[in-house]
Amino acid sequence: MWGFKGFPTSDAKLARWALAAEDICFKNTVLSYFFRIGKCIPITRGAGIYQEHMNEALDRLSDGSWLHTFPEGKVSQEDAPIRRLKWGTASLIARAPVTPIVLPIVHLGFQEVMPENYIFGRRPPFPLCNRNINIIVGNPIELDLPKLRQTAISMSKDISFSSCGWPRTTSCGLDEAAQRCLYSAISEQIRTVMENLRSFGKTLLKSKA
């Protein structure tokens, strides 16, 4: 994905950090070593947004590093609108000491490289060649976090729910209800931009055809 012109793929200091599923990329010693030197951070799916390695990801953002996430949280090969995003990405943005630059990227065509139902309902053993891949990079998303926080506080006053064991308050003074509202608002803003990029990419492909 990062092999196209203009992205720093060969400079280890500039290359991206990425959140990677622990049960896939870190299931044995060899894979763990390989993905760790590839600047991947293990994330346990289902363990929540305040798990230990999310703090490591936050440290990388605090260092000013490039952190790549897959906000849907799972592989999606169907031709369908982008689903509700997981709150992990939003929580990192909200908790970072300096608001990160959020650069939306949508790709089309990877489902042809490693189709999930290629042979007997399984993926091919190796990536398929001669497939068209399109990568659409959007403009940075402007997030007005102070305004979003105030809106989240106002909305959360009328919300009741069962606690999930999150921090009772954050450094910004947000209780759990306000955190939920804030992460939901950030995620929806990002999802809307990504869906617009996806629609643009599909229109672009049709015009080329």
PyMOL commands that set and color helices and strands:
alter all, ss='L'
color gray80, all
select helices_A, chain A and resi 22-25+29-37+52-62+88-95+110-113+145-156+176-208
alter helices_A, ss='H'
color red, helices_A
select strands_A, chain A and resi 17-21+40-43+67-68+105-108+134-137
alter strands_A, ss='S'
color yellow, strands_A
deselect
rebuild
show_as cartoon
